[in-house]
């Protein structure tokens, strides 16, 4: 019984220490600014015959901010 308590306590300590060690990695992973269009890829699966690429439409004016506002349900 005593041995299992020591093992359980050791497992808890290892788990807590691993969370502290991984927390900076998790915080840095969330540092990407997704509101910036440069962090996104513009992939178009369409014919470009006599038409505009969708990226040129998104880059015009403030269309990117409008798309983000519609995605999250907010108004500008």
Secondary structure, 3 states (H helix, E strand, C coil): CHHHHHHHHHHHHHHHHHHHHHHHHHHHHCCCCCCCHHHCCCCCCCCCCCCCCHHHHHHCCCHHHHHHHHHHCCCC
